[in-house]
Amino acid sequence: MKKNIALVAGGYSGEYVISVKSAAVIEKHLDSSKYNVYKISVTHDGWNYTGPDGQLIAVDKNDFTLTISGNKIIFDAVFIGIHGTPGEDGRLQGYFEMLGIPFTSCGMVTSALTFNKSYCNKVVASLGVVNVSKSVHIFKDQPFDTNAILQELALPVFVKPAEGGSSIGMSKVNTAEELAPAIEKAFNEDVQILIEEFVKGREITCGLYKSNGQFTVLPVTEIISSKEFFDYEAKYTPGISREVTPAEAPDEVVALIQETAKKLYNKLNCRGIVRMDFIWEEAKNRLFFLEVNTMPGQSENSIVPQQVRAAGMTLQEFYGTLIEECLRK
């Protein structure tokens, strides 16, 4: 019998458009011979499924079900396709955990922790498995001193919202005069900010997941931007950046990145597909942790789909594996 799968899309953040694109790709590649897929749009206006006739059908949030033509649809699992809040920050995860519905991502605690870049950095630094850049964490409702920040950190620095993705609100600061405007820009997106020292190196990212207790570590990707850093424009405007999969890096560096990603996946108690981003400081042969993406982009040209294809898999096989793994739990 086919399983009923809810594919949740959209969300409440500035990443809404990217989330919709990801969900469209996921829906396209889910095996219709195995799954009845119901794409549910999650917005501030409501959680709705659009029927074949164009009618909006609201989700019953008491038990996360749909009633269509008098029939109650109970979901066997949820494929979370939302970047940002509430699909990547632990909120939906906590809701589904309370309802006992399996889902295809990290659990509530891991999602919430990794979504906050500053708190995640602190935990990763304490694990002792990879270098973490020196940083300062500031809050919009608490006083801060830019001079004190610059005494603690060496320029250049990155200023970024602590909770946010797609590099929205992010700036690279090269001079003391640029710091205050960069902080203001980031505070337009979030009430918490991470300010961290710049590490000169090559950005390399690794997708990985577990199925039936076994790791699948995908080929790594090097991100080469023609801009100063991989910002929103560089991520989503064709031609501004190059993503090389597999990365043209020494075998020992690729092995180090993949092994470090596996260690972090286990120690952070991750589930489902996760993308770990690193900076390889080539001059000193040191690896730095950048961030964890627990809902990496799934548009056709996103990094994880590139890595899946480079590994010789189809997206249908990949997404099916993620669903079957969460059903196993």
N, C-alpha and C positions, 0 to 999 in steps of 0.2 A: 504494500500500500504506500502511496506517495505521502511524503511528510509535508506538513504545512509550515512554511518558513515565512516569517515576517522580515522584510528588508526595510530597516528604518533609515530615512534619508533626511537631509536638510539641516535642522538644528537652529540654534539661536544666535550664532556668532557670525563674525565677518567672513568665516570660511564656508558659509551656506552654499555659495555657488559651486565651490570646489566639491563639497559634499554631494551635491546633486549629480555632478559629473561622475564621481566615484560610484554612486549608487546605480547610475544608468549602466555602467560597465559591468558591475556585479550582477545586475538583473539579466543583462544580455548573455552572460556566460554561466549562469546557474542551469543545471541540467533539468530541463522541463519534464524529462521522463521519470525523474526521481522526486522532484519537489514541486509543490504548488506554491508559487511565490506571490506574496502580497506586499507590494511596495507601499509603505506608510510614510507620508510626509509629516515630519515633526516641526511645527513652527509655533510661535507665540499665539497664533490664532487658533490652534488646535492640532490634534493628531488625527489625520484622515487618510483613508484609502480611497482612491479614485476608481470606481467600477468601470467596466467596459463601456457602459452607456454614458460615462462622464459624471455620474452621480457621486458626490462626496459622502462617504460613510465614516462616521466618527468611531474611533476606538473607545471601547469601554475601559477606562483606566483602572477600574476596580479589579479587573482580572486580565487585562490586555487581550481582549477578544474583539472580534468583529461579528456583527449579525447582518447577513446578506440574504435577502429574500426569505427571511424567517429562519435561516439556518445559522447556528452559532459556530463560528470558526475559532477553534482552539489551536494555538500554535505549538508545534513541537520544539521549535528553536527560533532564535532571533539572530539575523545577520546584521550587525551594527555597521552602518555605512556613513556615520556622522563624524566629521572632524570638529574639534572644539566642543563647546558645551551644547547639549547635555550628554553627548555620545562618547566623549573621550575623557571626560573629567571625573568619571565615577558615578555620576548621578543616575543615568539610566541603568548602569550596572547594579547599583544598589537596589533599584526598583525591581529589576528582573530577578535578582538574588532573593528578595523578599517573596516574590511570587513563585519562585522555584522553576523559572523558565530558563533553559540553557541558552547561552549566547556566545558569539564567536570572538570574544576579545578578553583582555585581562579583566580580573575582578575589580570590585569597587575600590579597595584600598590601593592596589597597585596603580590603577588608572588615575586616581586622585593624586597620588604621590608623584608619578612621572609627568603628570600634566603641569605641575608647578616646577619650573626649571630650577629654581633656587633650592627648594627643599630636596629635590631629586639629586642635585649636585652634592648637597651635604651628605646624603645617604651613600651615594656612590663613592665619594671621597673616603668615607669611613670604612668601606669594604676593602680598600687597599689593592684593587686589581687593575687600576688604570689611573693615569694622571688626570687631575681636574684643575682647570684654570682657576686662579685666584679671583674672588668676586666679592661684591657687596650687594646686600638685599635691602631695598628701601620700600617704604609704604607711603601712600598718598596722604594719609591722615596723621602721619608722624613726621616731626621735623628732621631735616637732613642738611648736611653741609657739604657743598660741592668741593670746597677746598680740602676738607677732611677725607673725602672720597679719593681725591687725587693724591693725597699723601699716602693712602693705603694701597692704591692701584697705580700701575705704570701705564701711561698712554702708549699706543692707542687702546681703547676699550670698546666693547660692544654694549649698547644699552638696548634692552629688550623687555617687553612685557613678560612677567614671570609666568603668566598663564595665557598662552595664545600660540597660534601656529601660523604657518605660511609666511613667516617673517613680517607679519603686519605690525607696524609701529616700531620696527627695529632700526637702529642707526649705528654706524661706525663713527666713533669720536676720535679725531686725531689731535685736536688742540683743546686746551682748557676752556676756551670760549665756546666751544661746540657742545659742552656737556649739558648745560642748563636747558637749551632748546631740545636736545635729544631726550632728556628726562621728561620734559613737557609733552613731547610727541608720544612717548611710551605711555604716559599717564592718561592720554586720551583713549587708550585701548584697555587699560587695566589699572587696578589700584595697587598692584605690587610690581616692582621692577627689579630685574637682575642686571647688574653692571659687572662685566667680567673682562679680565685682561685678554687682549688679542694674542692668539698663538699663530705665528706664521707657519703655514704648512699646507698640506693637501687634504681636502675634505673627502673622506671615503666612508661610505655607508653600507650597512650589511643587513639584509632581511633574513629572518629566521623564524621557525615555528617548530612545535613539537606535535607529533602524531603517534598515538599508541606508545608513548614513552620514549620515542626516538626523535632526535633532532634532524631537521632538514635545514641546513645553512645554505642560503642562496649565494650565487656569485656576487662579489662586491662591486659597487659602482663608485667611480670617482666623479665628483661634481667640479666642473671647471667653468667658472663664471668670468665673463668679460668685464663685469663690474667689480667694485671693490669687495663685495661679498654677495652671497646667494640670497638676495632679497626677494620680495614678492614679484617684482617685475622680472627678475632673472629666472624665477621658478616657472612663471606662467606665460612668458612672452617668447615665442619661437625665435631662435637664433642668438639669444643673449647669453645662454649658457650651453655647455656641452655636458652630457652625462655618458661616461664611458663604462660600458658593462661588457665583459668583466674589466675591472680596473687594470691599467697597465702599471702595476706596482710589483716590487720584488715578492717572490713566493713566500718568503719568511714574514714579510709585513702583512700579506693577505692572511696567512695562517694565524698570525698574532691577533689581527682584527677579528677573525671568525671565532677564535678560542675565547677572546675577551668578551665578545657578544654573547656566547653561550654561558659563560660564567655570570654575566650580569642578568641574563634572562632567568637563570635559576635563582640567583640571590634576590632578585626583585619579585620573584614569584609570578612571572609573566605567563600569559596564555594566548593562544592564537598567533596571528602574524604580527611581528614586532619589527621595526626598523631601528637599528642602533647607528647613530651618527658619530663619527670620530674625526679628529684632526691628527694626521701623521706629520709631526715636526721632523721633516726630512733631514735638516741640518744636524740635529742632535739624535736622530733615530729614536724619538720618543712618541708614544701614543697618548693622545688626550681625548677624554670623553667630551662629547658635545651635547647630545640629548637622546632621549628615548621617544620614539613615535609609536604609540600603541594602536593608532588607527592611521597607518600610512596611506597616502593617496593611492587610488585605484583607477584613475582615468587611464585611457589606453597608453599614454606616453609617460605615466608616472613611473617612479623608480622601481617599486616592487614588481609591477607587471613586466618591466624590462628584465628584471632578475629572474622571474619565473620562466620567461621565454628562453633566456640564456641558459637556464638549467635543463632545458629540453622538455618542459612541461607546458600543458595548455592551461589557460585560466580556468576552464571548466574543471579540470582535474584538481587544480589548486583550491578553488573555492569549495568544491565538493569535499576535499580533505578537511578543510576548516570546519565545515558543518558537521561532518561525521565525527570529528574529534570532540566538538562541544556536546553532541548527542551522547557520546560515550561517557562523558562526565555525569 
